[in-house]
Amino acid sequence: MGSIDLVEELCRLVRIRSEVAVSEAGDVVRRNYEEAAKAVARLAEEAGLDVEVLELEFKGGVIPTVMAEAGGGGERLALVSHYDVVPARGPWLVGGREVDPYEPVVLDGKVYGRGAADDKSAIVASIAALAELLEEGVKLRYRPCVVVTGDEEVGGYGVRALLEAGYRWDKVVILDAGADYLSVGASGVIHGWIGVKGRSGHAGYPHRAVNPVEAAIRLANYLLDAYKPARARRVSRLSSPPGSP
């Protein structure tokens, strides 16, 4: 597409270890976000887009967010993707050999590496698409804006921070890996910690103690035997995506 080498640019982004995780204390741990945002901004600027980089504060840290517009008129359309990835531990086995997850491998027309699919390919593809539209002089019905943020893997805090800062669009398309169809909903994720308390005692007098492991087992059995089936019986207002039960 246009003058952008899709594979080369994707590999550049994959090499950036823009990891995010949630600690046992519930803190969001971010790594190399600024480097990833700078790389995205550079690509968008070289593609001829109007670029703005925001420093959004959320949950004790900063989420650099890139917004790149191609002009046009009409309603504002956001194409949303993310640069953060779940931490990867190597080596990976690709093509019969061990590789570093952050050293991308191109094999049979595919790029293998952490974040190559989820979601750095969407970043490159969306920027390249707008660059090609600009190059061909297409009259746009919408005013598209590529929005690239972080914290998607731990709760979508980047998008939430944008909304709390007052940013709005008329239409939004979430570009995420895997799907070859358009959908109007997605599964959510709940993070949490359950503490199970007991009472210490002596092995010779176990009846005086309360074993928290046994209580945790009873809780797990309840979640599997009662809660999970009840949750599965709930009917969504939205249709299931292809391949879902």
C-alpha positions, -999 to +999 in steps of 0.1 A: +000+000+000+014+033-010+051+038-001+049+019+032+066-014+035+040-032+055+062-061+066+092-040+075+071-016+095+053-044+113+086-060+122+099-027+136+069-024+159+072-061+170+108-055+182+095-030+207+087-048+240+057-027+248+045-050+275+017-045+301+007-066+330-012-063+363+008-071+395-005-091+424-011-058+442-033-047+413-009-021+399-006-017+361+030-023+351+039-007+317+071-011+297+084+008+266+051+026+259+068+058+250+091+040+225+061+023+209+041+056+206+071+074+190+075+046+164+038+048+156+039+086+154+069+085+131+052+060+107+020+082+106+040+113+099+059+097+071+026+086+057+015+122+054-010+122+082-016+150+107-003+136+140-009+144+176+006+126+206-013+127+239+002+119+273-029+105+292-025+099+329-043+068+342-039+044+371-007+058+383+011+061+350+011+077+315-005+061+284+010+078+253-017+079+227-013+087+190-040+102+169-034+106+132-059+122+108-062+122+070-085+151+067-118+147+048-152+159+057-184+145+073-186+125+104-155+116+124-145+080+122-120+065+147-100+034+137-088+022+171-059-002+177-033-007+205+005-011+208+006-029+242+011-067+244+009-094+270+044-102+282+060-131+262+085-156+274+107-174+249+119-191+231+091-197+206+092-226+181+087-212+146+094-232+115+112-259+135+136-235+152+137-215+184+132-178+181+129-148+204+092-136+205+105-101+200+127-109+170+100-113+142+103-141+117+088-139+082+078-173+071+055-183+042+042-147+039+034-144+076+051-124+103+056-143+136+063-124+168+047-111+199+020-085+189+024-092+152-013-101+151-026-085+183-025-057+175+005-041+157-006-054+123-038-033+127-017-002+134+004-006+103-026-016+081-048+014+092-020+039+087-011+024+053-048+024+042-052+062+050-018+069+033-030+052+001-063+071+001-043+103+004-020+093-024-048+084-047-067+116-039-099+098-029-127+121-017-135+109+018-171+105+030-158+105+066-130+122+085-109+092+096-086+092+125-062+064+135-062+061+173-034+040+188-032+037+225-022+013+253-035-007+282-059-026+260-047-060+273-055-051+309-089-034+307-090-009+278-077+019+300-062+038+271-096+043+254-112+050+288-086+077+294-094+093+260-131+093+268-125+108+302-104+135+286-134+144+265-125+129+231-155+117+210-161+104+175-193+098+155-183+063+146-157+039+159-142+007+144-121-014+168-093-031+149-083-062+167-067-094+156-083-126+145-118-117+133-126-117+096-160-102+101-176-070+116-192-074+150-211-050+173-199-064+206-172-082+224-167-103+255-156-085+286-130-095+312-131-091+350-099-091+370-101-097+407-086-114+437-103-137+463-089-140+498-097-171+518-090-168+555-084-197+579-073-202+615-039-216+624-035-247+646-015-277+654-013-309+634-022-328+665-054-309+669-067-303+634-103-298+646-093-266+662-079-251+630-096-238+598-078-249+567-082-221+540-072-245+513-103-266+520-124-235+519-109-225+486-117-259+472-153-255+482-154-221+466-139-234+434-164-262+433-192-237+437-179-216+408-177-246+385-208-265+395-233-236+402-220-202+390-205-213+356-237-231+344-259-202+356-237-177+338-237-198+306-276-198+306-277-160+304-287-149+269-268-120+253-287-092+236-261-095+208-256-124+184-227-147+190-197-143+166-190-170+141-176-201+157-190-195+192-212-220+209 
